[in-house]
Amino acid sequence: MFVLRDLSPADAGWIFEACQDSEIQRWTLVPRPYTREHAEDFAAHGAGEKRVWVVERSADHRGVGVIGVHTVIDGVADIGYWIAPWGRRAGAGSTAVRLVTDELSAWDDVTSITARIAVTNIASQATVRRVGFVVDPDGPATTCPDGECQVDAVTFRYVVR
């Protein structure tokens, strides 16, 4: 079982460890190379996200991932997440997306939630589909996981109201 909790400076150590993973570096905007200073800054300030949560395993209170709201524009909350290798294939991602979807459904300014996922990131696409997100044919068709190039993406949407 997994829960969400607020990000704190104490999370820097495991975040640094997780962000050495090639899959996190492949699919997200984390800096490359990812240093301890990057982790400390992220854990203290959230990298400009509107809101960030830690995905925590209930049994041992270990952080296994991060999920956040990038922006809320015109009622659309755009989310992103990553799961560390030690939290994958155990339901952490879909639980986190479901919990954030529940949270955002209570926000007055949110009418829908989107997640832009690289066309080739099949695992992440399956994660949001399990929660009820559907392909938005009118959504942006690119994402930028390395911060410099545009990658073909699928936009998934979950309608809140």
Legacy VTK file of the C-alpha trace (Angstrom):
# vtk DataFile Version 3.0
C-alpha trace
ASCII
DATASET POLYDATA
POINTS 161 float
0.000 0.000 0.000
1.121 3.529 -0.762
0.202 6.974 0.533
1.043 10.552 -0.406
2.696 13.009 1.920
4.293 16.411 1.602
7.803 16.680 0.234
10.417 17.660 2.823
14.142 18.456 2.882
14.700 15.070 4.588
13.752 13.395 1.262
16.904 14.562 -0.528
18.895 11.350 0.088
16.510 8.852 -1.445
15.556 11.289 -4.233
19.236 11.595 -5.158
19.530 7.800 -5.203
16.360 7.379 -7.295
17.330 9.999 -9.853
20.490 8.081 -10.754
18.149 5.592 -12.443
18.372 5.618 -16.235
14.593 5.279 -16.642
13.888 8.365 -14.518
16.511 10.266 -16.488
15.061 8.989 -19.756
11.447 9.994 -19.130
11.650 13.127 -16.962
13.186 16.577 -16.869
15.664 15.843 -14.060
19.081 17.408 -14.666
21.823 15.188 -16.072
23.992 14.423 -14.243
21.734 14.540 -11.189
23.723 15.730 -8.163
23.029 15.687 -4.443
22.645 19.478 -4.674
19.846 19.004 -7.233
18.089 16.627 -4.827
18.504 18.992 -1.886
17.135 21.923 -3.869
14.188 19.891 -5.164
13.360 18.518 -1.708
13.456 22.045 -0.245
11.662 23.957 -3.027
9.846 21.515 -5.357
11.422 22.841 -8.578
8.676 25.369 -9.259
5.857 22.821 -9.258
2.458 24.075 -8.125
2.288 21.151 -5.670
4.498 18.113 -5.012
3.897 14.953 -2.996
6.105 12.028 -2.063
4.742 8.578 -2.879
5.518 6.592 0.268
5.301 2.862 0.957
3.106 2.471 4.044
4.875 -0.607 5.407
8.251 1.062 5.952
7.589 4.764 5.217
10.176 4.724 2.430
9.796 7.193 -0.418
9.312 5.377 -3.718
8.404 8.262 -6.003
7.243 11.790 -6.553
4.078 13.139 -8.149
3.301 16.758 -8.767
1.078 19.316 -10.386
3.093 21.262 -12.938
0.440 23.902 -13.639
-3.248 24.649 -13.467
-4.300 26.699 -16.497
-7.912 27.387 -17.498
-9.118 24.583 -15.242
-6.620 21.999 -16.517
-4.152 20.563 -14.010
-1.098 19.063 -15.718
0.580 16.324 -13.666
3.805 14.376 -13.828
5.366 11.632 -11.750
8.209 9.156 -11.453
8.629 5.979 -9.455
12.003 4.723 -8.188
13.163 1.241 -9.196
12.358 -0.128 -5.722
8.718 0.998 -6.036
7.926 -0.179 -9.547
5.539 -2.974 -10.494
3.859 -2.813 -7.089
1.057 -0.340 -7.815
2.833 2.780 -6.555
2.332 4.760 -9.758
-1.349 4.027 -10.261
-2.057 4.544 -6.551
-0.292 7.915 -6.645
-2.147 9.033 -9.784
-5.479 7.928 -8.272
-4.783 9.768 -4.996
-3.749 12.957 -6.806
-6.818 12.695 -9.041
-8.966 12.460 -5.907
-7.146 15.458 -4.381
-7.430 17.600 -7.513
-11.125 16.764 -7.847
-11.650 18.796 -4.669
-9.837 21.865 -6.039
-12.374 24.476 -7.153
-10.221 25.640 -10.069
-9.696 22.170 -11.620
-12.101 20.748 -14.201
-9.764 18.191 -15.777
-6.326 16.653 -15.315
-3.809 15.904 -18.039
-0.631 13.877 -18.249
1.637 14.117 -21.317
3.529 10.873 -21.786
6.081 9.946 -24.434
4.642 7.683 -27.118
7.248 5.049 -26.282
6.649 5.142 -22.498
4.137 2.301 -22.524
4.398 1.610 -18.775
3.435 5.154 -17.816
0.590 5.155 -20.336
-0.759 1.958 -18.767
-0.526 3.569 -15.325
-2.794 6.504 -16.158
-5.192 4.294 -18.132
-5.675 2.120 -15.014
-6.895 5.207 -13.172
-9.379 6.163 -15.895
-7.444 8.659 -18.008
-8.247 8.510 -21.725
-6.367 9.748 -24.761
-7.124 13.385 -25.556
-6.815 13.675 -29.343
-6.720 17.479 -29.057
-3.958 17.565 -26.432
-0.342 18.560 -27.080
1.474 15.947 -29.175
4.919 16.552 -27.701
6.698 16.484 -24.386
10.257 17.373 -23.549
11.832 14.839 -21.186
15.420 16.020 -21.707
14.653 19.738 -21.560
15.934 20.368 -25.076
14.158 18.208 -27.645
10.516 17.666 -28.416
9.434 14.046 -28.068
6.255 12.637 -29.607
3.731 12.262 -26.812
0.220 11.204 -26.028
-1.889 13.497 -23.879
-4.170 11.694 -21.460
-7.092 13.457 -19.776
-9.261 12.746 -16.766
-12.422 14.860 -16.551
-13.244 15.992 -13.022
-16.424 17.955 -13.760
LINES 1 162
161 0 1 2 3 4 5 6 7 8 9 10 11 12 13 14 15 16 17 18 19 20 21 22 23 24 25 26 27 28 29 30 31 32 33 34 35 36 37 38 39 40 41 42 43 44 45 46 47 48 49 50 51 52 53 54 55 56 57 58 59 60 61 62 63 64 65 66 67 68 69 70 71 72 73 74 75 76 77 78 79 80 81 82 83 84 85 86 87 88 89 90 91 92 93 94 95 96 97 98 99 100 101 102 103 104 105 106 107 108 109 110 111 112 113 114 115 116 117 118 119 120 121 122 123 124 125 126 127 128 129 130 131 132 133 134 135 136 137 138 139 140 141 142 143 144 145 146 147 148 149 150 151 152 153 154 155 156 157 158 159 160
